[in-house]
Amino acid sequence: MGKRLSPYVANTERKITDLGLCNSSAQMLPLHSVILSSRAPIGHLVINTEPMATNQGCKGLIPGRQLNNRFLYYYLSSIVDLLNSLGTGATFKELSGGKLKEVTIPVPPLAEQQRIVDLLDEAFAGLATAKANGEKNLQNARALFESHLQSVLRSKKWKWRTLGDLCDGVEYGSSAKSKKEGKVPVLRMGNIQDGRLDWENLVYTNDKDEIQKYLLNHNDVLFNRTNSPELVGKTAIYKSEMPAIFAGYLIRIVRNEGLLDADFLNYFLNSQIAFDYGKTVVISSVNQANINGTKLKGYPIPAPSLAEQKAIVAELDALSEETKRLTSLYERKLAALEALKKSLLHQAFAGGF
């Protein structure tokens, strides 16, 4: 029920048999009911165009003769914040049927309800088109960088070597237990985000031996060797933001600094080329994947000269900044469209139409 382009639903992935319906708390709703998610989260809405059953996580509202179902749908959409405030529960909020019944609904004449619905339908159709265009532009902006990165890395003029040829070795991080507070942060796999280090949600160590052994140096590249299949292999570069060591699920790549630029390596290991190769050597188990140091040293990597690597990095840095600018622009436009949608709903039910 979450991110739907249309308010209507005619089919669902999950089905229930007649026997299951008789022996459960599920309720069958007639056509054109308004279905509201009442927990985890509260406020998603659809209108069913086929008879449909719901479980305890939804409330089915059957409009009477004096209430247009689209009008009810739009009105409830306009008070999602109120509905959430009525929810209770420690683990997750749930809106009870009793609380929902206390919510008052304006009921103007049917002709006026239809007028408001028609205006909102027209306005939201325009917003949907603008949103689709914005999301496409956002997707294109994000794809632009990866497309150019692959083009540069796949250039036929580069000789390819293994990562082990360009490095002096790989080092696994600390396996010692960390603490919530301490002197030196211990970087973990969750701290690697989009090729950079995220300094939120840190843990710490005070162990002098661990600090001495695993202290990071400027431009150290960290490879996430164990994670989910989708995230294993993500990489970040340490830029001396603050003294830190690294945990055991990370590998420090000890580069030959005369052969391999740190930023070039970071760009490469975060490319689709590297992720695709990683899928061929990964060792998978239930919900977890691993690429060990030996497999990592076997990664094929383009090996232009150090000067050429630095030139490529400068070019990619500039393109990365432009991509971020465009991404931020389109994200702001999408946020503005959502704000406009809320504003239109507020106006419609505050007598502004």
KEKE-3310 file (N, C-alpha, C; in steps of 0.2 Angstrom, whole numbers, plus 5000, padded with zeros to 4 digits):
npx = (5004:5011:5020:5012:5006:4993:4977:4969:4967:4967:4972:4982:4997:4997:4985:4969:4960:4943:4940:4951:4947:4935:4940:4948:4953:4951:4943:4930:4929:4917:4916:4925:4928:4937:4953:4963:4979:4983:4993:5011:5016:5005:4992:4993:4984:4971:4959:4948:4945:4940:4931:4938:4949:4955:4969:4973:4981:4975:4961:4945:4935:4918:4910:4895:4879:4879:4892:4906:4918:4930:4931:4932:4944:4953:4951:4956:4969:4973:4974:4984:4994:4987:4980:4991:4995:4985:4988:4994:5006:5020:5031:5027:5017:4999:4983:4968:4952:4942:4948:4949:4935:4932:4936:4932:4923:4921:4906:4900:4887:4884:4887:4896:4906:4910:4914:4926:4933:4935:4943:4955:4959:4962:4973:4982:4985:4993:5003:5008:5013:5024:5031:5035:5043:5053:5058:5064:5073:5081:5086:5093:5103:5110:5114:5123:5136:5141:5140:5150:5161:5163:5165:5178:5186:5185:5193:5202:5216:5222:5232:5228:5230:5232:5225:5233:5246:5248:5249:5256:5251:5237:5227:5218:5205:5203:5198:5194:5183:5173:5168:5154:5159:5174:5192:5197:5189:5181:5180:5167:5158:5146:5149:5154:5149:5143:5156:5162:5167:5156:5154:5145:5136:5146:5158:5170:5187:5199:5210:5227:5236:5228:5225:5238:5241:5231:5229:5223:5230:5233:5224:5222:5213:5198:5190:5175:5173:5164:5147:5130:5124:5121:5129:5142:5159:5159:5167:5178:5187:5200:5202:5210:5201:5199:5208:5208:5203:5201:5188:5186:5178:5182:5195:5211:5219:5235:5243:5255:5262:5269:5263:5249:5236:5226:5213:5210:5209:5199:5188:5188:5185:5172:5165:5153:5159:5169:5160:5153:5163:5166:5155:5158:5167:5163:5159:5145:5133:5119:5110:5122:5138:5155:5171:5187:5204:5213:5205:5202:5214:5216:5208:5205:5211:5212:5227:5233:5247:5253:5252:5242:5232:5230:5225:5213:5206:5205:5196:5185:5182:5177:5166:5158:5155:5147:5137:5131:5127:5116:5108:5104:5097:5086:5081:5076:5066:5057:5054:5047:5036:5029:5026:5018:5008:5002:4999:4989:4979:4976:4971:4959:4951:4950:4942:4947:4946)
npy = (4994:5006:5015:5020:5023:5025:5027:5016:4999:4982:4970:4959:4952:4943:4930:4924:4909:4903:4895:4899:4912:4910:4905:4915:4931:4940:4952:4953:4965:4976:4982:4997:5002:5011:5008:5008:5008:5003:5001:5001:5006:5019:5026:5024:5023:5015:5012:4999:4990:4978:4965:4962:4956:4960:4961:4962:4973:4983:4994:4994:5005:5008:5018:5028:5032:5045:5049:5052:5040:5044:5057:5054:5046:5056:5065:5058:5057:5069:5071:5062:5065:5068:5055:5047:5053:5048:5035:5021:5012:5003:4995:4996:5009:5008:5011:5011:5003:5010:5022:5027:5028:5040:5050:5065:5069:5080:5082:5088:5093:5080:5085:5095:5088:5080:5090:5095:5083:5082:5093:5090:5078:5083:5092:5083:5074:5082:5084:5071:5068:5078:5073:5060:5064:5071:5061:5053:5061:5062:5049:5048:5057:5051:5039:5045:5047:5034:5028:5036:5033:5019:5020:5026:5017:5006:5009:5005:5007:5005:4994:4979:4973:4963:4967:4963:4964:4977:4981:4980:4971:4965:4969:4963:4969:4974:4962:4964:4967:4982:4998:5008:5021:5030:5033:5032:5030:5015:5010:5002:4991:4997:5010:5013:5022:5025:5026:5034:5038:5037:5046:5044:5035:5028:5017:5013:5012:5009:5002:5001:4993:4988:5000:5005:4994:4994:5007:5020:5026:5041:5041:5028:5014:5006:4990:4982:4966:4957:4956:4959:4951:4961:4972:4968:4971:4985:5000:5012:5028:5033:5049:5055:5061:5060:5052:5035:5017:5001:4989:4970:4966:4973:4976:4983:4990:4989:4999:5000:5014:5020:5015:5014:5025:5031:5037:5033:5019:5018:5023:5014:5001:5004:5004:4998:4988:4982:4977:4968:4959:4955:4947:4935:4929:4929:4921:4914:4913:4910:4925:4932:4937:4934:4940:4936:4941:4935:4933:4946:4952:4946:4953:4960:4975:4991:4998:5012:5024:5032:5046:5047:5041:5050:5061:5056:5054:5068:5072:5063:5067:5080:5078:5070:5080:5088:5079:5077:5089:5090:5079:5084:5095:5089:5081:5091:5097:5086:5085:5097:5095:5086:5093:5103:5095:5091:5104:5107:5098:5102:5115:5111:5105:5115:5124:5132:5130)
npz = (5000:5000:4991:4979:4963:4959:4967:4967:4969:4962:4964:4973:4980:4990:4994:5000:5005:5004:5015:5024:5026:5033:5045:5051:5056:5046:5036:5023:5011:5002:4985:4981:4994:5006:5011:5025:5031:5047:5055:5057:5043:5049:5039:5025:5010:5000:4987:4984:4969:4967:4976:4992:5005:5021:5034:5051:5051:5044:5041:5035:5027:5023:5013:5016:5008:5007:5006:4996:4990:4985:4990:5003:5003:4999:5010:5021:5018:5019:5033:5039:5048:5059:5061:5064:5076:5084:5086:5096:5106:5111:5104:5090:5083:5083:5076:5083:5081:5088:5091:5078:5074:5081:5074:5066:5051:5037:5029:5015:5003:4991:4978:4980:4986:4975:4966:4973:4973:4959:4956:4964:4958:4945:4948:4955:4945:4937:4946:4948:4935:4935:4946:4941:4931:4938:4946:4936:4931:4942:4943:4931:4934:4944:4937:4928:4933:4936:4923:4916:4924:4922:4908:4908:4915:4908:4897:4882:4882:4894:4903:4912:4928:4943:4959:4969:4963:4964:4977:4993:5002:5012:5026:5040:5051:5068:5080:5093:5107:5106:5113:5119:5123:5123:5119:5105:5089:5082:5067:5058:5047:5044:5044:5032:5018:5003:4997:5006:5022:5036:5050:5060:5073:5080:5088:5101:5107:5120:5121:5121:5114:5103:5097:5093:5083:5074:5070:5058:5043:5034:5019:5018:5012:5014:5014:5014:5019:5024:5023:5019:5004:4995:4999:5002:4999:4998:4999:5006:5009:5020:5027:5036:5046:5059:5072:5071:5072:5063:5062:5062:5051:5041:5028:5027:5013:5009:5000:4986:4985:4975:4964:4964:4966:4980:4979:4966:4967:4976:4969:4959:4966:4970:4959:4947:4939:4948:4958:4951:4947:4960:4963:4957:4965:4978:4993:4999:5012:5023:5022:5022:5015:5010:5005:5005:5010:5001:4989:4987:4983:4971:4962:4946:4939:4931:4926:4924:4922:4937:4936:4927:4933:4944:4936:4931:4943:4947:4937:4939:4952:4949:4941:4950:4960:4952:4949:4962:4964:4955:4959:4972:4968:4961:4971:4980:4972:4971:4984:4986:4978:4985:4996:4990:4987:4999:5003:4994:4998:5011:5008:5001:5010:5019:5015:5004:4991)
capx = (5000:5015:5022:5007:5005:4986:4974:4965:4970:4962:4974:4987:5002:4994:4978:4966:4955:4936:4941:4955:4943:4931:4944:4953:4950:4951:4936:4929:4926:4914:4919:4925:4929:4943:4957:4968:4984:4982:4999:5018:5015:4998:4991:4993:4977:4969:4952:4948:4940:4937:4930:4945:4950:4961:4970:4973:4985:4971:4954:4941:4930:4913:4906:4888:4876:4881:4899:4910:4923:4936:4932:4934:4951:4957:4951:4960:4976:4975:4975:4988:4998:4982:4979:4997:4995:4980:4991:4997:5010:5027:5035:5025:5010:4993:4977:4963:4945:4939:4950:4947:4928:4931:4939:4926:4924:4916:4901:4896:4883:4888:4889:4902:4911:4912:4918:4932:4937:4937:4949:4961:4961:4966:4979:4986:4987:4999:5009:5010:5018:5030:5035:5038:5049:5058:5061:5068:5079:5086:5089:5098:5109:5114:5117:5128:5143:5143:5141:5156:5166:5164:5169:5185:5189:5186:5197:5207:5223:5225:5234:5225:5234:5228:5226:5239:5252:5249:5249:5261:5247:5230:5227:5211:5205:5203:5192:5193:5176:5173:5164:5150:5163:5182:5197:5198:5183:5182:5176:5164:5155:5140:5152:5156:5143:5144:5163:5165:5166:5151:5156:5139:5135:5153:5160:5176:5192:5204:5216:5233:5239:5224:5226:5245:5241:5226:5228:5223:5235:5230:5222:5220:5207:5195:5186:5170:5174:5158:5141:5124:5126:5121:5133:5149:5163:5159:5174:5179:5194:5201:5206:5212:5196:5200:5212:5203:5206:5196:5186:5188:5175:5185:5201:5215:5223:5241:5245:5261:5260:5271:5259:5242:5233:5221:5207:5208:5207:5192:5183:5187:5182:5165:5162:5149:5164:5172:5155:5151:5168:5165:5150:5160:5172:5160:5157:5139:5129:5112:5110:5129:5143:5162:5176:5192:5209:5216:5201:5203:5221:5215:5203:5208:5211:5216:5233:5237:5252:5251:5250:5236:5227:5228:5221:5207:5203:5202:5190:5179:5180:5173:5159:5155:5152:5141:5131:5129:5123:5110:5104:5102:5092:5080:5078:5073:5060:5053:5051:5043:5030:5026:5024:5013:5002:5000:4996:4982:4974:4974:4966:4953:4947:4949:4937:4951:4945)
capy = (5000:5011:5020:5018:5029:5026:5026:5010:4992:4977:4963:4959:4946:4938:4928:4920:4905:4904:4892:4904:4918:4908:4903:4920:4938:4944:4954:4955:4972:4977:4986:5004:5004:5015:5004:5012:5004:5006:5000:5000:5013:5022:5031:5022:5022:5013:5010:4992:4989:4971:4963:4961:4955:4964:4958:4966:4979:4988:4996:4995:5010:5008:5025:5027:5035:5053:5050:5050:5037:5048:5062:5051:5045:5062:5068:5054:5058:5076:5071:5057:5066:5067:5048:5044:5055:5044:5028:5019:5006:5003:4992:5000:5012:5005:5015:5006:5005:5014:5029:5029:5030:5046:5055:5068:5070:5084:5079:5093:5089:5076:5088:5099:5083:5078:5096:5095:5077:5083:5098:5087:5073:5086:5094:5077:5071:5086:5083:5064:5069:5081:5068:5055:5067:5072:5054:5050:5065:5060:5042:5049:5060:5046:5035:5048:5046:5027:5027:5039:5029:5013:5021:5028:5011:5001:5011:5000:5009:5003:4987:4977:4969:4961:4971:4960:4966:4984:4982:4977:4967:4967:4968:4962:4974:4972:4958:4965:4970:4989:5001:5014:5027:5029:5038:5031:5027:5009:5010:4996:4991:5002:5017:5014:5024:5029:5028:5038:5036:5040:5046:5043:5028:5026:5013:5016:5008:5013:4998:5004:4988:4988:5007:5005:4990:4996:5015:5021:5031:5045:5038:5020:5011:5000:4986:4978:4959:4953:4960:4956:4950:4967:4977:4966:4974:4992:5003:5019:5030:5037:5055:5058:5065:5060:5046:5029:5010:4998:4982:4964:4964:4977:4975:4988:4988:4992:5000:5002:5021:5022:5011:5014:5031:5029:5039:5029:5013:5019:5024:5007:4996:5006:5004:4992:4983:4979:4974:4962:4954:4952:4942:4929:4926:4929:4915:4916:4909:4913:4932:4934:4935:4936:4941:4936:4945:4932:4934:4953:4953:4943:4958:4963:4982:4994:5001:5017:5027:5036:5052:5046:5039:5056:5065:5053:5056:5075:5072:5060:5072:5086:5075:5068:5086:5090:5074:5078:5096:5089:5075:5088:5099:5085:5079:5097:5098:5081:5087:5103:5093:5083:5099:5106:5090:5092:5110:5107:5094:5106:5120:5108:5104:5121:5129:5136:5128)
capz = (5000:5001:4986:4974:4958:4958:4973:4966:4969:4960:4965:4978:4980:4995:4993:5006:5003:5008:5022:5028:5028:5038:5051:5053:5058:5040:5034:5016:5010:4996:4980:4982:5000:5007:5015:5028:5035:5054:5059:5053:5046:5049:5035:5018:5008:4994:4986:4981:4964:4968:4983:4995:5012:5025:5040:5057:5050:5040:5043:5029:5028:5018:5013:5015:5002:5007:5006:4990:4992:4983:4994:5009:5002:5000:5016:5026:5015:5022:5040:5041:5054:5065:5062:5067:5083:5088:5087:5102:5106:5112:5099:5084:5084:5080:5076:5085:5078:5092:5090:5071:5074:5084:5069:5062:5044:5034:5024:5012:4998:4986:4972:4982:4986:4968:4964:4976:4970:4952:4956:4966:4953:4940:4951:4957:4939:4935:4951:4946:4929:4937:4950:4937:4927:4943:4948:4930:4931:4948:4941:4926:4937:4948:4933:4924:4936:4935:4916:4914:4927:4918:4902:4909:4918:4902:4891:4880:4882:4900:4905:4918:4933:4949:4964:4973:4960:4965:4984:4997:5006:5015:5033:5043:5057:5075:5083:5100:5108:5107:5119:5117:5124:5123:5116:5098:5086:5079:5061:5056:5040:5044:5043:5025:5015:4996:4995:5011:5029:5040:5057:5065:5076:5082:5094:5103:5111:5124:5121:5118:5109:5097:5093:5089:5078:5069:5068:5051:5040:5028:5012:5019:5008:5018:5010:5018:5017:5026:5024:5015:4997:4991:5002:5003:4994:4998:5000:5008:5010:5026:5025:5043:5049:5066:5074:5071:5070:5060:5064:5059:5045:5036:5026:5025:5008:5009:4993:4984:4984:4968:4958:4965:4969:4984:4977:4960:4970:4979:4964:4955:4970:4971:4953:4945:4937:4954:4961:4946:4948:4967:4963:4955:4970:4984:4997:5002:5017:5024:5023:5023:5010:5012:5001:5009:5007:4995:4984:4985:4980:4964:4958:4941:4940:4926:4929:4920:4926:4943:4934:4923:4939:4947:4931:4931:4949:4946:4932:4942:4957:4947:4939:4956:4963:4948:4950:4969:4964:4951:4963:4977:4965:4959:4977:4982:4968:4973:4991:4985:4975:4991:5000:4987:4987:5006:5004:4991:5002:5016:5005:4999:5016:5024:5011:5000:4984)
cpx = (5004:5015:5018:5006:4997:4983:4970:4970:4965:4965:4980:4991:4999:4987:4975:4960:4948:4937:4945:4951:4938:4934:4949:4949:4949:4944:4936:4926:4923:4918:4919:4925:4936:4947:4962:4973:4984:4988:5005:5018:5007:4997:4991:4986:4976:4962:4952:4943:4938:4936:4937:4945:4956:4962:4970:4976:4981:4964:4951:4935:4925:4909:4899:4886:4878:4888:4903:4916:4930:4937:4934:4942:4955:4957:4956:4967:4978:4976:4979:4992:4993:4981:4985:4997:4990:4983:4994:5001:5017:5032:5033:5018:5005:4987:4971:4956:4942:4941:4948:4940:4927:4933:4932:4928:4919:4912:4897:4892:4887:4890:4895:4908:4914:4916:4925:4937:4940:4943:4955:4963:4965:4973:4984:4989:4993:5005:5012:5015:5024:5034:5038:5044:5055:5062:5066:5074:5084:5089:5094:5104:5113:5117:5123:5135:5145:5144:5148:5162:5168:5167:5176:5189:5190:5190:5202:5214:5226:5226:5231:5230:5229:5230:5232:5246:5253:5249:5254:5257:5240:5230:5219:5211:5204:5196:5190:5186:5177:5168:5160:5154:5170:5186:5196:5192:5186:5178:5173:5161:5150:5143:5154:5149:5145:5151:5166:5164:5161:5153:5150:5139:5141:5153:5167:5181:5197:5211:5222:5236:5235:5225:5233:5244:5237:5225:5228:5228:5231:5229:5222:5213:5204:5190:5182:5170:5168:5152:5135:5127:5126:5126:5140:5153:5163:5165:5174:5186:5195:5205:5208:5207:5197:5204:5206:5206:5200:5194:5187:5184:5177:5192:5205:5219:5229:5244:5252:5260:5264:5268:5252:5240:5227:5214:5205:5206:5200:5187:5182:5183:5174:5161:5158:5154:5167:5166:5153:5157:5168:5160:5152:5165:5169:5159:5151:5136:5123:5113:5117:5133:5150:5166:5183:5198:5212:5212:5201:5209:5220:5210:5207:5206:5215:5222:5237:5243:5249:5249:5243:5230:5225:5224:5214:5203:5201:5196:5184:5177:5175:5166:5155:5152:5146:5135:5128:5124:5116:5105:5101:5096:5086:5077:5074:5066:5055:5050:5046:5036:5026:5023:5018:5006:4998:4996:4989:4977:4972:4969:4959:4948:4946:4945:4941:4950:4938)
cpy = (5006:5016:5018:5024:5030:5024:5019:5004:4987:4970:4964:4952:4941:4936:4924:4915:4906:4901:4896:4910:4916:4907:4909:4926:4943:4946:4955:4961:4972:4982:4994:5006:5007:5011:5008:5007:5007:5004:4999:5000:5014:5027:5030:5020:5019:5012:5004:4992:4982:4969:4960:4960:4958:4960:4963:4973:4984:4989:4997:5000:5010:5014:5024:5031:5042:5054:5047:5046:5040:5054:5060:5049:5051:5066:5065:5056:5065:5076:5065:5058:5066:5059:5045:5046:5051:5037:5027:5013:5007:5001:4996:5003:5008:5010:5010:5008:5010:5022:5032:5032:5037:5052:5058:5069:5075:5081:5085:5089:5085:5080:5092:5094:5081:5084:5096:5089:5079:5088:5094:5082:5077:5089:5089:5074:5075:5085:5076:5064:5072:5077:5063:5058:5069:5066:5052:5055:5064:5053:5043:5052:5055:5041:5038:5047:5039:5025:5030:5035:5023:5014:5023:5021:5006:5003:5006:5001:5007:4996:4985:4972:4967:4966:4969:4963:4973:4986:4978:4972:4969:4965:4968:4967:4970:4968:4959:4969:4978:4991:5007:5021:5025:5034:5038:5027:5020:5009:5003:4997:4996:5009:5019:5016:5028:5031:5032:5035:5040:5040:5046:5036:5025:5021:5015:5010:5012:5008:5000:5000:4988:4995:5007:5000:4992:5003:5016:5027:5035:5041:5030:5019:5005:4997:4982:4971:4955:4957:4956:4955:4956:4972:4975:4969:4982:4995:5010:5021:5034:5043:5059:5063:5066:5053:5040:5023:5007:4991:4976:4963:4969:4975:4981:4986:4992:4993:5001:5009:5023:5019:5013:5020:5028:5031:5035:5022:5013:5019:5017:5002:4998:5006:4997:4986:4979:4974:4967:4957:4951:4946:4935:4925:4926:4922:4917:4910:4912:4920:4935:4932:4938:4936:4941:4940:4942:4933:4942:4955:4950:4948:4960:4971:4985:4998:5006:5020:5031:5043:5052:5045:5046:5061:5062:5054:5063:5075:5069:5064:5077:5083:5073:5074:5088:5085:5075:5084:5094:5084:5079:5092:5095:5083:5085:5098:5092:5083:5093:5100:5089:5088:5102:5101:5091:5099:5110:5103:5098:5112:5117:5107:5109:5126:5134:5135:5132)
cpz = (5000:4995:4979:4969:4958:4965:4973:4966:4967:4962:4970:4978:4984:4994:5000:5003:5007:5015:5026:5030:5033:5045:5053:5054:5052:5038:5026:5015:5003:4991:4983:4989:5001:5012:5018:5032:5042:5058:5054:5046:5046:5043:5027:5016:5001:4993:4982:4975:4963:4975:4986:5003:5015:5031:5046:5056:5046:5043:5036:5031:5022:5018:5012:5009:5001:5007:5000:4992:4990:4988:5001:5009:5003:5006:5021:5024:5018:5030:5043:5047:5060:5066:5066:5075:5087:5089:5093:5102:5107:5106:5092:5086:5080:5081:5078:5081:5082:5091:5083:5071:5077:5080:5066:5055:5041:5029:5020:5007:4993:4980:4974:4983:4980:4965:4966:4974:4963:4952:4959:4961:4947:4942:4952:4951:4936:4939:4949:4940:4931:4941:4946:4933:4932:4945:4942:4930:4936:4946:4936:4929:4941:4943:4929:4926:4934:4928:4914:4918:4924:4911:4903:4911:4912:4896:4889:4880:4889:4900:4911:4921:4938:4954:4968:4970:4962:4972:4987:5002:5008:5022:5036:5049:5063:5077:5090:5101:5109:5112:5116:5118:5124:5120:5108:5095:5083:5073:5059:5049:5039:5043:5036:5021:5008:4995:5000:5018:5033:5047:5062:5068:5077:5088:5095:5106:5115:5124:5117:5112:5102:5093:5090:5083:5072:5067:5061:5049:5035:5022:5012:5016:5012:5014:5015:5015:5019:5027:5020:5008:4993:4993:5002:4997:4994:5001:5002:5009:5016:5025:5031:5046:5056:5067:5074:5070:5066:5062:5060:5052:5039:5034:5024:5019:5008:5002:4992:4981:4977:4962:4958:4969:4974:4982:4970:4962:4973:4974:4960:4960:4971:4964:4951:4943:4943:4957:4957:4947:4955:4968:4961:4960:4977:4987:5001:5007:5018:5026:5024:5017:5012:5006:5005:5006:5001:4989:4982:4981:4972:4960:4952:4941:4934:4929:4924:4925:4932:4941:4931:4928:4942:4943:4931:4937:4949:4942:4935:4948:4955:4945:4945:4960:4959:4949:4957:4968:4960:4956:4969:4974:4964:4966:4980:4979:4970:4980:4990:4982:4980:4995:4997:4987:4994:5007:5000:4995:5008:5014:5004:5004:5021:5020:5006:4993:4982)
residu = (MET:GLY:LYS:ARG:LEU:SER:PRO:TYR:VAL:ALA:ASN:THR:GLU:ARG:LYS:ILE:THR:ASP:LEU:GLY:LEU:CYS:ASN:SER:SER:ALA:GLN:MET:LEU:PRO:LEU:HIS:SER:VAL:ILE:LEU:SER:SER:ARG:ALA:PRO:ILE:GLY:HIS:LEU:VAL:ILE:ASN:THR:GLU:PRO:MET:ALA:THR:ASN:GLN:GLY:CYS:LYS:GLY:LEU:ILE:PRO:GLY:ARG:GLN:LEU:ASN:ASN:ARG:PHE:LEU:TYR:TYR:TYR:LEU:SER:SER:ILE:VAL:ASP:LEU:LEU:ASN:SER:LEU:GLY:THR:GLY:ALA:THR:PHE:LYS:GLU:LEU:SER:GLY:GLY:LYS:LEU:LYS:GLU:VAL:THR:ILE:PRO:VAL:PRO:PRO:LEU:ALA:GLU:GLN:GLN:ARG:ILE:VAL:ASP:LEU:LEU:ASP:GLU:ALA:PHE:ALA:GLY:LEU:ALA:THR:ALA:LYS:ALA:ASN:GLY:GLU:LYS:ASN:LEU:GLN:ASN:ALA:ARG:ALA:LEU:PHE:GLU:SER:HIS:LEU:GLN:SER:VAL:LEU:ARG:SER:LYS:LYS:TRP:LYS:TRP:ARG:THR:LEU:GLY:ASP:LEU:CYS:ASP:GLY:VAL:GLU:TYR:GLY:SER:SER:ALA:LYS:SER:LYS:LYS:GLU:GLY:LYS:VAL:PRO:VAL:LEU:ARG:MET:GLY:ASN:ILE:GLN:ASP:GLY:ARG:LEU:ASP:TRP:GLU:ASN:LEU:VAL:TYR:THR:ASN:ASP:LYS:ASP:GLU:ILE:GLN:LYS:TYR:LEU:LEU:ASN:HIS:ASN:ASP:VAL:LEU:PHE:ASN:ARG:THR:ASN:SER:PRO:GLU:LEU:VAL:GLY:LYS:THR:ALA:ILE:TYR:LYS:SER:GLU:MET:PRO:ALA:ILE:PHE:ALA:GLY:TYR:LEU:ILE:ARG:ILE:VAL:ARG:ASN:GLU:GLY:LEU:LEU:ASP:ALA:ASP:PHE:LEU:ASN:TYR:PHE:LEU:ASN:SER:GLN:ILE:ALA:PHE:ASP:TYR:GLY:LYS:THR:VAL:VAL:ILE:SER:SER:VAL:ASN:GLN:ALA:ASN:ILE:ASN:GLY:THR:LYS:LEU:LYS:GLY:TYR:PRO:ILE:PRO:ALA:PRO:SER:LEU:ALA:GLU:GLN:LYS:ALA:ILE:VAL:ALA:GLU:LEU:ASP:ALA:LEU:SER:GLU:GLU:THR:LYS:ARG:LEU:THR:SER:LEU:TYR:GLU:ARG:LYS:LEU:ALA:ALA:LEU:GLU:ALA:LEU:LYS:LYS:SER:LEU:LEU:HIS:GLN:ALA:PHE:ALA:GLY:GLY:PHE)
# end
